[in-house]
Amino acid sequence: MGPSLNMILRRSLFSILLAVFLFANAVPIAASADHNGQTAQKFIEGLADEAIGALTDKDVTREKRVDRFRDLLSHNFDVQLIGKWVMGRHWRSASETEKTEYMSLFEDLIVITYVDRFDQYSGEALKVVNTVMDPGKDAIVYSELLRPNSKDVIRVDWRVRQAGDEYRIVDVYVEGISMGQTQRSEFASVIKQKGGTIEGLLQVLRTKVASLQQAEK
């Protein structure tokens, strides 16, 4: 496990945790005719308090939390699009076998890394402050994370894209830094360090996922 991949996990931890706490069990909202971004904003604002309780419930088994995390990823994030974009130009040169294994490892890495971090939630609240439509189907929902007993405000912005009749999150920006771009740069660095091969990245991901799974036992 090289330092570059560790950096990915550290940099994206906050945004993933935030998404986990706020988006689990969110109800899909129809995305048609959203000319001014209001539907996208409602998607972000539709964060239920019971979702937080469901993910931090001490009586829920770890296996169940893993299932809930996978569900939230598939229902609220475009994991396929994010995974492809993060691999960058190397996606085109990867074989079908490599692509399939990479996407599986990419999802496993996220789930296994963050499933045990739910108890870090300490009462943060999300306040949407503005929504701007990008050309095409994207909307940027600007928000602030308010921390209890603190005057600190953390800026968290969401790139939301239509996926059929629903919305999916395709990137999260924390204090203006794109988590997708950060991961893309770090994965590219890992591939370069491993001789420019996709297999080199897969080896790193296999090792990391196996190490995390072993640590669970």
C-alpha positions in Angstrom: 0.0 0.0 0.0 1.7 3.2 -1.2 1.4 6.6 0.4 -0.6 8.0 -2.5 -3.6 5.7 -1.9 -3.5 6.5 1.8 -3.7 10.2 0.9 -6.8 9.5 -1.1 -8.5 7.9 1.9 -7.5 10.7 4.3 -8.6 13.5 1.9 -12.0 11.9 1.0 -12.9 10.7 4.5 -14.8 13.7 5.5 -16.9 14.0 2.4 -17.8 10.3 2.4 -18.7 10.3 6.0 -20.9 13.3 5.5 -22.7 11.7 2.6 -23.1 8.5 4.5 -24.8 10.2 7.5 -27.0 12.4 5.4 -28.1 10.4 2.4 -28.9 6.9 3.7 -32.5 6.1 3.2 -33.1 9.3 1.1 -36.2 9.0 -1.1 -35.4 9.4 -4.8 -36.9 12.6 -6.3 -38.0 12.9 -9.9 -35.5 14.9 -11.9 -37.5 16.0 -14.9 -37.9 19.7 -15.9 -35.5 21.0 -13.3 -34.7 24.2 -15.1 -33.8 26.3 -12.1 -32.2 23.6 -9.9 -35.0 23.5 -7.4 -35.4 19.7 -7.6 -31.7 19.2 -7.2 -31.8 21.4 -4.2 -34.7 19.4 -2.7 -32.7 16.3 -3.3 -29.9 17.6 -1.1 -32.3 19.2 1.4 -34.2 15.9 1.8 -32.0 14.7 4.5 -33.9 12.8 7.1 -33.0 12.8 10.8 -34.0 9.1 11.0 -31.3 8.3 8.4 -28.6 9.4 10.8 -30.1 7.3 13.5 -30.3 4.3 11.2 -26.6 4.4 10.5 -25.4 5.1 14.0 -27.7 2.7 15.8 -25.6 0.7 18.2 -28.0 -2.2 18.0 -27.5 -2.7 14.2 -25.0 -5.4 13.3 -22.0 -4.5 11.3 -23.1 -6.7 8.5 -26.4 -4.8 8.3 -24.5 -1.5 8.2 -22.3 -2.7 5.4 -25.5 -3.6 3.4 -27.0 -0.1 4.2 -23.8 1.6 3.0 -23.8 -0.3 -0.3 -27.4 0.6 -0.8 -26.7 4.3 -0.2 -23.9 4.2 -2.7 -25.9 2.6 -5.4 -29.0 4.7 -4.8 -27.4 8.2 -4.3 -24.0 8.1 -6.0 -23.2 7.3 -9.6 -20.4 4.9 -8.6 -19.8 3.6 -12.1 -19.4 7.1 -13.5 -17.2 8.2 -10.6 -15.0 5.0 -10.8 -14.5 5.5 -14.6 -13.6 9.2 -14.3 -11.2 8.5 -11.4 -9.3 6.1 -13.5 -9.0 8.7 -16.2 -7.5 7.9 -19.6 -6.4 4.5 -18.3 -10.0 3.3 -18.4 -9.9 3.2 -22.2 -6.8 1.0 -22.3 -8.0 -1.4 -19.5 -9.4 -4.8 -20.6 -12.9 -5.8 -19.7 -11.7 -8.1 -17.1 -9.6 -5.3 -15.5 -12.5 -2.9 -15.6 -14.8 -5.4 -13.9 -12.3 -6.1 -11.1 -11.5 -2.5 -10.7 -15.1 -1.4 -10.2 -15.6 -4.2 -7.7 -12.5 -3.2 -5.7 -13.3 0.5 -6.0 -16.7 0.0 -4.3 -15.3 -2.5 -1.8 -12.6 0.0 -0.8 -15.1 2.7 -0.1 -17.5 0.5 1.9 -14.9 -1.4 4.0 -12.9 1.8 4.7 -15.8 3.8 6.0 -18.4 1.4 7.4 -17.0 1.6 10.9 -16.7 5.4 10.9 -20.4 6.1 11.5 -19.9 6.8 15.2 -17.9 9.9 14.4 -21.1 11.8 13.7 -21.5 14.5 16.4 -24.6 16.5 15.5 -23.4 18.3 12.3 -26.2 19.9 10.3 -26.2 20.7 6.6 -27.6 24.1 5.4 -28.2 24.6 1.6 -27.4 28.2 0.6 -27.6 28.2 -3.2 -28.1 26.1 -6.3 -26.7 26.8 -9.8 -27.5 24.9 -12.9 -24.6 23.9 -15.1 -24.9 23.4 -18.9 -26.5 20.0 -19.5 -28.0 18.0 -16.7 -25.7 19.0 -13.8 -26.6 21.2 -10.9 -24.2 22.5 -8.2 -25.8 22.7 -4.8 -23.8 24.9 -2.4 -24.1 24.1 1.3 -22.5 24.7 4.6 -21.8 22.2 7.3 -22.6 23.6 10.7 -20.8 22.0 13.6 -22.5 22.1 17.1 -20.8 24.3 19.7 -18.5 25.7 17.1 -18.5 28.9 14.9 -16.6 27.0 12.2 -18.5 26.5 9.0 -17.2 24.1 6.4 -18.2 24.6 2.8 -19.5 21.4 1.1 -20.8 21.6 -2.5 -22.5 18.8 -4.4 -22.4 18.1 -8.1 -25.7 16.4 -8.9 -26.6 14.9 -12.2 -29.8 13.4 -13.7 -29.7 9.7 -14.1 -32.9 8.7 -15.9 -35.8 10.0 -13.7 -33.6 10.4 -10.6 -30.6 12.3 -9.3 -27.2 10.9 -8.5 -24.2 12.7 -6.8 -21.2 12.6 -9.1 -18.8 14.7 -7.0 -18.4 16.4 -3.7 -16.3 19.5 -3.1 -15.0 20.2 0.4 -13.7 23.8 0.8 -13.5 24.0 -3.0 -11.5 20.8 -3.4 -13.0 18.2 -5.7 -12.9 14.8 -4.1 -13.2 13.2 -7.5 -10.3 15.1 -8.9 -8.2 14.3 -5.8 -8.8 10.6 -6.3 -8.1 10.8 -10.0 -4.7 12.5 -9.4 -3.8 10.0 -6.8 -4.8 6.9 -8.8 -2.8 8.3 -11.7 0.2 8.6 -9.4 -0.2 5.0 -8.2 -0.4 3.7 -11.8 2.7 5.7 -12.7 4.6 4.3 -9.7 3.6 0.8 -10.8 5.1 1.0 -14.3 2.1 2.6 -16.0 0.0 -0.6 -15.8 -3.6 -1.1 -14.7 -2.5 -4.3 -13.1 -0.3 -2.3 -10.8 -3.3 -0.3 -9.5 -5.3 -3.5 -9.1 -2.5 -5.0 -7.0 -2.6 -2.0 -4.7 -6.3 -2.1 -4.4 -6.4 -5.9 -3.8 -3.8 -5.5 -1.0 -5.6 -2.7 0.6 -9.1 -4.4 0.5 -7.6 -7.7 1.8 -5.8 -5.8 4.6 -9.0 -4.0 5.7 -11.1 -7.3 5.5 -8.5 -9.0 7.7 -8.5 -6.2 10.2 -12.3 -6.7 10.6 -11.8 -10.3 11.9 
